[in-house]
Amino acid sequence: MAAMTGLPLIDDAWLVVPLFNEAEVIGDVVRGARERFRHVVCVDDGSTDGSAAAAQAAGARVLRHPVNLGQGAALQTGIEYVVGAGARYVVTFDADGQHQVTDAVAMVELARAEDVAIVFGSRFLDDRTRAGLLKRVVLKLAVWFTNQSTGLRLTDAHNGLRVIRSDAARGVHLTQDRMAHASEIVLHLQRTHLPWREHPVHVLYTDYSRGKGQSLLNSVNILVDLVFR
């Protein structure tokens, strides 16, 4: 696929997209990503709505779980696959359209320019992301909990957009299948003792993404998962 933007395709950074019942939007997400990234891998986690077929038709490589195992398991499958396939960087990217390809590209460029192994996306480093006050409070509590348990000092611990160099990715062994995997991956990356940075990103909340799990209630569930994992 030639880059429709006229910009060169990125070969060494592979997108990993956990996928569960996102048939309505996944085609557009994959097509948008493939305007800059040659390799997009969707891990279909037991979808029942045709998500896998839609992703494949849009140009993604699709791995399948026969049953729903959870986002953490889907990420682990994808990370292991792309590292084994020779990716220099793993880019974790959500399936619901809330992440911006331009942010992913900028984060890869930062990893290369500063020779850092991990770049965490943060929606709290600028004012582009429009999250409600209560949601911000809950997410900040999740950040505090994650920072206390991992020793890192992040501004956004539960953002699914990350760039992970292959040497760091080999240290990720996720066992949490619910939302606590987002803190677990931070802990595993911290234990690599490899250099990291944060980068501002724009998380686009839409009616669709809110309906698929970006509600305030889901943010509360993140805290519940963290405390009782």
C-alpha positions in Angstrom: 0.0 0.0 0.0 1.4 3.4 -1.0 1.1 6.2 1.6 -1.9 8.3 0.4 -0.5 11.2 2.3 2.6 11.3 0.2 4.7 10.7 3.3 6.9 7.6 3.6 5.5 4.5 5.2 7.1 3.4 8.5 8.5 -0.1 8.3 10.1 -0.8 11.6 7.3 0.2 14.0 4.3 -2.2 13.9 0.9 -1.3 15.3 -0.8 -3.8 17.7 -4.5 -3.2 17.9 -6.5 -5.3 20.5 -9.9 -5.9 18.8 -13.2 -6.9 20.3 -16.5 -6.1 18.5 -15.5 -3.0 16.7 -16.8 -3.8 13.3 -18.4 -0.4 12.9 -15.1 1.5 13.0 -12.1 -0.8 12.7 -12.0 -0.6 8.9 -11.5 3.2 9.1 -9.0 2.9 12.0 -6.9 0.4 10.0 -7.0 2.3 6.8 -6.0 5.5 8.6 -3.1 3.8 10.3 -1.9 2.2 7.1 -1.4 5.6 5.5 1.7 5.9 7.7 2.4 2.4 9.1 3.1 -0.5 6.7 2.4 -3.1 9.4 -0.9 -3.1 11.4 -1.7 -6.2 13.4 -5.1 -6.6 14.9 -5.6 -9.2 17.6 -9.3 -10.3 17.4 -10.2 -11.3 20.9 -13.2 -13.5 20.3 -15.3 -10.9 18.4 -18.8 -12.0 17.3 -19.6 -9.0 14.9 -17.3 -9.5 11.9 -14.6 -7.3 13.3 -11.8 -9.6 12.1 -13.1 -9.7 8.5 -13.4 -5.9 8.5 -9.9 -5.4 9.8 -8.5 -7.9 7.3 -10.4 -6.2 4.4 -8.8 -2.9 5.4 -5.3 -4.3 5.2 -4.5 -5.5 8.7 -2.9 -8.7 9.6 -5.3 -10.4 11.9 -4.5 -12.8 14.8 -7.4 -14.5 16.5 -8.4 -15.7 20.0 -11.2 -18.2 19.7 -12.8 -16.9 22.8 -12.7 -13.5 24.6 -9.6 -13.4 26.9 -9.4 -9.7 27.7 -7.4 -6.7 26.4 -4.3 -7.7 28.3 -4.2 -11.1 26.7 -4.8 -9.5 23.3 -1.9 -7.1 23.8 0.4 -9.9 24.9 -0.4 -11.9 21.9 0.2 -9.0 19.6 3.4 -7.9 21.3 4.9 -11.4 21.1 3.9 -11.7 17.5 5.4 -8.5 16.2 8.6 -8.7 18.2 9.0 -12.3 16.8 8.4 -10.9 13.3 11.3 -8.5 13.6 9.6 -5.2 14.6 12.0 -2.6 16.0 9.1 -0.8 17.8 5.7 -1.9 19.0 3.0 0.7 18.9 -0.1 -0.2 21.0 -3.1 1.5 19.5 -6.8 1.3 20.4 -9.5 0.0 18.0 -12.3 2.5 18.7 -10.9 5.5 16.8 -9.9 7.5 19.9 -6.1 7.6 19.0 -4.5 9.8 16.4 -2.1 8.3 13.9 -0.2 11.6 13.9 0.5 11.2 17.6 1.7 7.6 17.0 4.1 8.8 14.3 5.4 11.6 16.6 6.1 9.2 19.4 8.0 6.8 17.1 10.1 9.8 15.9 10.8 10.8 19.6 11.9 7.3 20.4 14.4 7.4 17.5 15.6 10.9 18.1 16.2 10.5 21.8 17.1 6.8 21.7 14.5 6.0 24.4 13.0 2.5 24.7 9.5 3.5 25.8 7.3 6.5 25.0 4.0 6.8 27.0 1.2 8.8 25.5 -0.3 11.3 27.9 -3.6 13.2 27.4 -2.7 15.5 30.3 0.4 17.2 28.9 -1.7 19.6 26.7 -5.3 20.7 26.5 -6.5 19.0 23.3 -8.3 16.1 25.1 -11.7 17.0 26.4 -12.4 14.8 29.4 -15.0 15.7 32.0 -13.9 16.9 35.4 -15.0 13.7 37.2 -13.3 11.5 34.6 -10.1 13.5 35.1 -10.3 13.1 38.8 -10.8 9.3 38.6 -8.0 9.0 36.0 -5.6 11.1 38.2 -6.3 8.7 41.1 -5.4 5.8 38.7 -2.2 7.6 37.9 -1.4 8.1 41.6 -2.0 4.4 42.3 0.1 3.3 39.3 3.0 5.6 40.2 3.0 4.4 43.8 3.0 0.7 42.7 5.6 1.1 39.9 7.9 3.8 41.0 7.5 5.8 37.8 6.2 9.3 37.7 3.7 9.4 34.8 1.0 12.0 34.2 -1.3 9.4 32.4 -1.1 5.8 33.4 -4.1 4.4 31.5 -3.5 5.7 28.0 -3.4 2.8 25.4 -1.1 4.6 23.0 2.5 3.6 23.7 5.7 3.0 21.7 7.8 0.2 23.0 11.2 -0.7 21.6 11.7 -4.4 21.0 14.2 -4.9 23.9 11.7 -3.4 26.3 8.8 -5.3 24.8 10.5 -8.6 25.6 10.2 -7.7 29.3 6.4 -7.5 29.0 4.5 -10.6 30.3 0.9 -9.6 30.9 -1.3 -11.7 33.1 -4.1 -9.2 34.0 -6.9 -9.6 31.5 -9.1 -6.7 32.6 -8.2 -3.0 33.0 -5.5 -3.6 35.5 -3.2 -4.7 32.6 -2.6 -1.0 31.9 -0.8 -0.6 35.3 0.8 -4.1 34.9 2.5 -3.1 31.6 3.9 0.0 33.2 5.3 -2.1 36.0 6.9 -4.5 33.6 8.4 -1.7 31.5 9.8 0.0 34.7 11.5 -3.2 35.6 13.5 -3.1 32.4 15.3 0.1 33.7 15.4 1.3 30.1 14.9 5.1 29.3 11.4 6.4 28.8 9.6 9.6 28.0 6.0 10.9 27.8 4.5 12.6 24.8 1.3 14.6 24.6 -1.5 12.9 22.7 -5.1 13.8 21.7 -7.6 11.2 22.9 -10.8 11.9 20.9 -13.9 10.9 22.9 -16.9 10.3 20.7 -20.4 9.0 21.3 -19.2 5.7 19.9 -16.0 5.5 22.1 -18.0 6.4 25.2 -20.5 3.7 24.4 -17.7 1.2 24.0 -16.1 1.8 27.4 -14.8 5.3 27.8 -17.5 6.4 30.2 -17.0 7.7 33.7 -18.3 4.3 35.0 -15.5 2.5 33.1 -12.9 4.9 34.7 -14.3 3.9 38.1 -14.0 0.2 37.1 -10.3 0.9 36.3 -9.8 1.8 40.0 -11.7 -1.2 41.2 -9.6 -3.5 39.1 -6.4 -1.8 40.4 -7.3 -2.1 44.0 -8.7 -5.7 43.9 -6.5 -7.2 41.3 
